[in-house]
Amino acid sequence: MRSWSIPVGRLFGVDVRIHLTFFLLPMFVFWTDYAAHQGNANGTHDMALVAIILACVGAHECGHMLAARRFGLIPKAVILLPLTGVVLYEESKTEKPQPATLLWTREIRLALVGPLVNLALAVLAAAVVTGAGRGGDLWKWPLLQAGNLPKSLVWANLYLAVLNLMPAYPLDGGRILRALFSRTLDNSAATRRAVSISNAIAMVLMVAGLFSDSWLTMVGVIVFSAAQLEERALVFQSVLDNVRLEEVMLTDFATLSPADTLEDALEKAVHSLQDDFPVVRGGDMVGVISKQRILDALRAEGNGYVQAVMNKIFEVSLRRDSLGSAFRKLTARNSSIIPVVEDQRLIGIVTLQNLMHSMALLAESRKLQRDQAEP
């Protein structure tokens, strides 16, 4: 998620990121405008057209997220691409288990919301343009152009509504296709099949664009990029659900004592690769502390004892707990370390740093194993 996107802020508690393919759009719009007007492209209008497309995609995804909340799905982050978005959800803890039939029906209903939002915006924009006495311009070619932004607002929404109904995952049509596959396949297999079809469609679009409209190539690139994002998210979710902490926890780690001075603790931290430390008295764990907390306390209050500044409230996990449960505990308390215990004895630690590193390696390992297993 972070490798191919940049953060732009938060909206209603949801992290909003823009995929790097979106930055191809300004260059593409400028190039097509430049070619259409024999070198007289208007950079300001071109950027305004890009902003309109971004706003239409954002409205499309907001429709999905608002509808998803009604089904108990909590959006955590959204990545905007020039044609669609990829939303990461966290299942609400209050949601009751539902039959498989209701789940795929829910998926279809959620998928249809995005195109309906764009259609509604297109109708509203068309009514405003017609009311302003410029209704005849709506049907003049080219339909989407920087020189006529009100008309472009209408057609950008119409194009997004229609294109998102293509059976290419993760477009809305592809999500409907996956939902239909999930009637007979598990979620992972249904997603992989939908992604395979999406990749084939993307290749056809890219090749077709070379011999006809270059916009088809752009759409193909976007569909292919979005499909890769979803496939990687699927692999990571598989890792979260199936890998146990005993497989990734650190068993060779440094500890601190509550009786250590902050200067002594900092000296130990300097010689360790850890950023976070369990604080142990005898055989009992009594707190956790980070390098940054040690430094902040030394700067603010001078030398003291670890006991005075350590965090005494912390979560623990068992060795058979899943990575997903550990990750939820870390994010719930905004913590960066989870002790792993057995019979009330500390046997390992999982830090946010090593968790993310392990997830990346395990995801790549699972993907390689799956690719090798496929004929």
Secondary structure per residue as TSV (DSSP state, phi and psi in degrees):
chain	resnum	aa	ss	phi	psi
A	1	M	-	360.0	-45.8
A	2	R	-	-79.6	-22.1
A	3	S	T	-68.7	-33.8
A	4	W	T	-121.8	22.4
A	5	S	E	-149.3	159.8
A	6	I	E	-124.1	144.3
A	7	P	E	-76.8	143.0
A	8	V	E	-123.9	-1.4
A	9	G	E	140.1	-165.7
A	10	R	E	-128.8	142.3
A	11	L	E	-131.7	115.4
A	12	F	T	53.9	39.8
A	13	G	T	80.9	4.2
A	14	V	E	-104.6	129.9
A	15	D	E	-69.7	127.0
A	16	V	E	-110.2	126.4
A	17	R	E	-129.7	152.5
A	18	I	E	-113.1	125.9
A	19	H	E	-70.1	147.9
A	20	L	G	-62.3	-23.8
A	21	T	G	-64.6	-21.7
A	22	F	G	-64.8	-26.5
A	23	F	G	-79.6	-7.3
A	24	L	H	-77.4	-24.8
A	25	L	H	-62.9	-46.6
A	26	P	H	-58.2	-41.4
A	27	M	H	-65.5	-40.4
A	28	F	H	-66.7	-44.2
A	29	V	H	-63.0	-43.9
A	30	F	H	-63.0	-41.0
A	31	W	H	-65.2	-44.2
A	32	T	H	-67.7	-37.6
A	33	D	H	-67.0	-40.3
A	34	Y	H	-62.8	-43.6
A	35	A	H	-69.4	-35.7
A	36	A	H	-71.4	-28.6
A	37	H	T	-113.2	22.5
A	38	Q	T	50.6	48.4
A	39	G	T	89.1	10.8
A	40	N	-	-111.4	44.0
A	41	A	-	-68.0	146.2
A	42	N	-	-105.0	104.4
A	43	G	H	-60.8	-37.2
A	44	T	H	-65.4	-45.4
A	45	H	H	-67.0	-36.1
A	46	D	H	-61.7	-44.3
A	47	M	H	-67.3	-33.8
A	48	A	H	-65.4	-37.4
A	49	L	H	-65.3	-40.9
A	50	V	H	-61.2	-42.0
A	51	A	H	-63.0	-37.4
A	52	I	H	-63.5	-45.0
A	53	I	H	-63.0	-42.4
A	54	L	H	-61.4	-42.4
A	55	A	H	-65.2	-38.0
A	56	C	H	-66.9	-40.7
A	57	V	H	-64.7	-41.5
A	58	G	H	-61.6	-42.7
A	59	A	H	-64.1	-39.8
A	60	H	H	-57.1	-48.0
A	61	E	H	-72.3	-33.1
A	62	C	H	-61.9	-38.6
A	63	G	H	-60.4	-43.8
A	64	H	H	-60.3	-47.0
A	65	M	H	-68.8	-39.2
A	66	L	H	-65.8	-39.8
A	67	A	H	-67.8	-37.2
A	68	A	H	-63.5	-34.9
A	69	R	H	-60.6	-31.1
A	70	R	H	-68.3	-20.4
A	71	F	T	-99.7	8.5
A	72	G	T	84.9	12.5
A	73	L	E	-95.6	127.2
A	74	I	E	-103.9	112.6
A	75	P	E	-70.8	133.5
A	76	K	E	-106.6	-34.7
A	77	A	E	-157.5	153.6
A	78	V	E	-137.1	136.3
A	79	I	E	-111.3	121.3
A	80	L	E	-92.9	127.5
A	81	L	-	-111.1	169.1
A	82	P	S	-62.7	-18.3
A	83	L	S	-118.5	-26.4
A	84	T	-	-153.6	-170.0
A	85	G	E	-141.3	159.5
A	86	V	E	-117.9	116.9
A	87	V	E	-105.6	133.9
A	88	L	E	-102.4	125.2
A	89	Y	E	-112.3	155.3
A	90	E	E	-120.8	124.0
A	91	E	E	-61.1	131.4
A	92	S	-	-62.9	137.2
A	93	K	T	-68.1	-17.7
A	94	T	T	-90.2	-7.4
A	95	E	-	-71.8	132.9
A	96	K	-	-83.4	147.6
A	97	P	-	-56.4	139.3
A	98	Q	-	-121.1	152.2
A	99	P	-	-61.8	154.9
A	100	A	H	-58.4	-36.2
A	101	T	H	-60.8	-42.4
A	102	L	H	-68.3	-33.0
A	103	L	H	-66.5	-47.1
A	104	W	H	-74.2	-27.3
A	105	T	H	-66.4	-40.9
A	106	R	H	-60.6	-42.3
A	107	E	H	-60.1	-42.7
A	108	I	H	-65.7	-43.5
A	109	R	H	-64.4	-40.5
A	110	L	H	-64.8	-39.1
A	111	A	H	-64.8	-33.7
A	112	L	H	-76.1	-19.2
A	113	V	H	-63.4	-44.0
A	114	G	H	-57.9	-55.2
A	115	P	H	-58.1	-36.2
A	116	L	H	-64.9	-37.1
A	117	V	H	-61.7	-46.2
A	118	N	H	-65.1	-38.7
A	119	L	H	-63.5	-41.3
A	120	A	H	-63.5	-42.2
A	121	L	H	-66.0	-37.8
A	122	A	H	-63.7	-43.6
A	123	V	H	-63.6	-43.1
A	124	L	H	-63.3	-45.3
A	125	A	H	-64.9	-39.5
A	126	A	H	-63.9	-38.2
A	127	A	H	-64.1	-40.1
A	128	V	H	-66.5	-44.2
A	129	V	H	-63.2	-43.3
A	130	T	H	-65.7	-40.2
A	131	G	H	-63.7	-26.6
A	132	A	T	-84.0	3.4
A	133	G	T	83.2	18.1
A	134	R	-	-120.3	29.9
A	135	G	G	-63.2	-31.7
A	136	G	G	-65.4	-24.5
A	137	D	G	-70.2	-20.2
A	138	L	G	-61.5	-26.9
A	139	W	G	-106.2	6.5
A	140	K	S	-82.8	135.2
A	141	W	S	-81.6	141.9
A	142	P	S	-76.6	146.8
A	143	L	S	-73.2	-34.1
A	144	L	S	-115.7	108.4
A	145	Q	-	-149.2	149.7
A	146	A	T	-69.9	-22.3
A	147	G	T	-75.0	-14.9
A	148	N	-	-136.6	85.4
A	149	L	H	-69.3	-39.1
A	150	P	H	-59.0	-43.7
A	151	K	H	-65.0	-38.0
A	152	S	H	-63.6	-33.6
A	153	L	H	-62.3	-40.3
A	154	V	H	-64.3	-50.8
A	155	W	H	-77.0	-27.7
A	156	A	H	-61.8	-42.5
A	157	N	H	-68.2	-38.9
A	158	L	H	-65.9	-44.3
A	159	Y	H	-61.4	-43.6
A	160	L	H	-62.9	-40.6
A	161	A	H	-62.4	-45.2
A	162	V	H	-72.5	-47.0
A	163	L	H	-64.2	-33.9
A	164	N	T	-71.6	-10.7
A	165	L	T	-89.7	-0.7
A	166	M	S	-62.8	144.8
A	167	P	S	-77.9	51.1
A	168	A	-	-120.2	111.8
A	169	Y	T	-72.5	136.1
A	170	P	T	-98.2	24.2
A	171	L	S	-61.0	163.1
A	172	D	H	-62.7	-36.3
A	173	G	H	-62.9	-37.1
A	174	G	H	-67.5	-33.7
A	175	R	H	-67.9	-37.4
A	176	I	H	-64.4	-42.2
A	177	L	H	-60.8	-43.3
A	178	R	H	-63.0	-39.6
A	179	A	H	-61.2	-38.8
A	180	L	H	-68.5	-39.2
A	181	F	H	-62.8	-35.6
A	182	S	T	-68.5	-8.2
A	183	R	T	-68.0	-27.3
A	184	T	T	-122.4	-9.4
A	185	L	S	-122.7	159.0
A	186	D	-	-72.8	168.4
A	187	N	H	-60.6	-41.7
A	188	S	H	-64.0	-47.1
A	189	A	H	-65.1	-39.3
A	190	A	H	-63.9	-40.6
A	191	T	H	-66.5	-43.4
A	192	R	H	-61.7	-40.2
A	193	R	H	-65.9	-41.8
A	194	A	H	-65.1	-38.7
A	195	V	H	-65.5	-39.5
A	196	S	H	-60.8	-44.4
A	197	I	H	-64.4	-40.2
A	198	S	H	-61.9	-42.6
A	199	N	H	-62.2	-39.8
A	200	A	H	-64.6	-43.8
A	201	I	H	-62.7	-41.5
A	202	A	H	-61.1	-42.2
A	203	M	H	-63.5	-42.7
A	204	V	H	-61.4	-43.8
A	205	L	H	-63.4	-42.9
A	206	M	H	-64.5	-41.6
A	207	V	H	-69.6	-42.3
A	208	A	H	-61.0	-36.4
A	209	G	H	-64.9	-25.5
A	210	L	H	-69.4	-24.6
A	211	F	H	-110.1	-2.5
A	212	S	S	-139.1	-109.5
A	213	D	-	-92.6	124.9
A	214	S	H	-64.0	-19.3
A	215	W	H	-62.9	-29.4
A	216	L	H	-63.7	-38.0
A	217	T	H	-64.0	-41.8
A	218	M	H	-61.2	-44.8
A	219	V	H	-62.0	-41.3
A	220	G	H	-61.3	-42.6
A	221	V	H	-62.4	-42.0
A	222	I	H	-65.5	-45.0
A	223	V	H	-62.1	-43.6
A	224	F	H	-62.5	-44.3
A	225	S	H	-63.2	-42.9
A	226	A	H	-65.7	-38.1
A	227	A	H	-64.6	-38.8
A	228	Q	H	-65.5	-37.6
A	229	L	H	-60.4	-46.4
A	230	E	H	-67.2	-37.9
A	231	E	H	-64.9	-40.8
A	232	R	H	-66.3	-39.6
A	233	A	H	-61.6	-37.6
A	234	L	H	-63.8	-42.8
A	235	V	H	-64.1	-43.1
A	236	F	H	-64.4	-38.5
A	237	Q	H	-64.9	-37.1
A	238	S	H	-62.6	-40.9
A	239	V	H	-63.5	-45.7
A	240	L	H	-58.9	-40.5
A	241	D	H	-80.8	-30.2
A	242	N	H	-109.3	-19.1
A	243	V	-	-89.1	136.6
A	244	R	B	-97.3	155.2
A	245	L	G	-61.6	-31.6
A	246	E	G	-63.2	-20.1
A	247	E	G	-80.7	-20.8
A	248	V	T	-128.1	-8.1
A	249	M	-	-67.9	152.2
A	250	L	B	-83.1	125.1
A	251	T	S	-105.4	-15.3
A	252	D	S	-110.0	97.2
A	253	F	-	-143.7	158.9
A	254	A	-	-92.8	148.5
A	255	T	-	-125.0	162.2
A	256	L	B	-120.0	159.9
A	257	S	-	-105.4	146.2
A	258	P	T	-61.5	-20.6
A	259	A	T	-86.1	-6.0
A	260	D	S	-66.2	141.6
A	261	T	B	-76.1	161.0
A	262	L	H	-64.9	-34.9
A	263	E	H	-67.3	-40.6
A	264	D	H	-64.9	-39.6
A	265	A	H	-64.5	-40.0
A	266	L	H	-65.3	-38.2
A	267	E	H	-62.4	-42.1
A	268	K	H	-65.8	-38.8
A	269	A	H	-66.2	-33.7
A	270	V	H	-60.4	-34.9
A	271	H	T	-94.8	16.8
A	272	S	-	-127.0	148.3
A	273	L	S	-83.2	-6.4
A	274	Q	-	-74.6	147.2
A	275	D	S	-100.0	-17.2
A	276	D	E	-133.7	146.0
A	277	F	E	-133.3	135.7
A	278	P	E	-75.5	143.6
A	279	V	E	-106.5	120.3
A	280	V	E	-121.7	133.3
A	281	R	E	-116.7	114.9
A	282	G	T	64.8	-122.1
A	283	G	T	-103.5	4.6
A	284	D	E	-104.9	139.5
A	285	M	E	-88.1	128.0
A	286	V	E	-119.7	-5.5
A	287	G	E	179.0	177.4
A	288	V	E	-135.6	152.9
A	289	I	E	-152.3	150.0
A	290	S	E	-111.2	161.5
A	291	K	H	-56.4	-44.1
A	292	Q	H	-62.8	-38.3
A	293	R	H	-65.6	-38.4
A	294	I	H	-62.5	-46.4
A	295	L	H	-63.2	-44.9
A	296	D	H	-61.5	-41.7
A	297	A	H	-66.9	-39.8
A	298	L	H	-64.1	-40.9
A	299	R	H	-68.9	-38.6
A	300	A	H	-83.1	-39.1
A	301	E	H	-124.3	-3.5
A	302	G	-	79.6	-170.3
A	303	N	S	-68.1	139.5
A	304	G	-	-154.6	-152.7
A	305	Y	B	-114.6	149.2
A	306	V	H	-57.5	-37.7
A	307	Q	H	-56.5	-32.8
A	308	A	H	-76.2	-23.0
A	309	V	H	-119.8	-5.1
A	310	M	S	-71.8	159.3
A	311	N	B	-87.3	114.9
A	312	K	-	-88.4	-9.1
A	313	I	-	-108.4	117.4
A	314	F	-	-152.5	158.3
A	315	E	-	-92.5	152.0
A	316	V	-	-127.6	157.8
A	317	S	E	-131.2	163.0
A	318	L	E	-98.7	158.6
A	319	R	T	-63.6	-25.3
A	320	R	T	-91.3	-0.3
A	321	D	S	-67.0	154.0
A	322	S	B	-82.8	161.1
A	323	L	H	-59.8	-36.7
A	324	G	H	-60.2	-43.2
A	325	S	H	-65.0	-39.1
A	326	A	H	-65.3	-41.3
A	327	F	H	-64.3	-40.1
A	328	R	H	-64.6	-38.3
A	329	K	H	-66.1	-40.0
A	330	L	H	-62.9	-46.1
A	331	T	H	-74.3	-31.6
A	332	A	H	-63.3	-39.0
A	333	R	T	-102.2	7.6
A	334	N	T	51.8	42.2
A	335	S	-	-100.3	171.1
A	336	S	S	-130.0	7.2
A	337	I	E	-148.0	139.6
A	338	I	E	-128.4	118.3
A	339	P	E	-72.5	143.6
A	340	V	E	-109.2	123.7
A	341	V	E	-121.7	158.0
A	342	E	E	-146.2	123.2
A	343	D	T	53.9	42.2
A	344	Q	T	62.1	20.8
A	345	R	E	-116.3	133.6
A	346	L	E	-71.3	119.7
A	347	I	E	-118.2	-8.8
A	348	G	E	-177.9	172.8
A	349	I	E	-136.1	152.6
A	350	V	E	-125.4	120.9
A	351	T	E	-107.1	158.0
A	352	L	H	-59.0	-36.0
A	353	Q	H	-62.9	-51.5
A	354	N	H	-76.0	-24.7
A	355	L	H	-65.4	-47.8
A	356	M	H	-64.7	-38.6
A	357	H	H	-65.1	-43.6
A	358	S	H	-66.5	-40.2
A	359	M	H	-61.0	-43.3
A	360	A	H	-62.5	-45.8
A	361	L	H	-66.1	-42.8
A	362	L	H	-67.1	-37.4
A	363	A	H	-62.8	-44.8
A	364	E	H	-64.8	-38.9
A	365	S	H	-62.9	-45.0
A	366	R	H	-62.9	-40.9
A	367	K	H	-64.7	-41.9
A	368	L	H	-63.4	-43.4
A	369	Q	H	-62.7	-40.4
A	370	R	H	-67.1	-42.1
A	371	D	H	-63.2	-38.0
A	372	Q	H	-70.7	-30.4
A	373	A	H	-76.2	-25.5
A	374	E	-	-76.0	139.6
A	375	P	-	-67.4	360.0
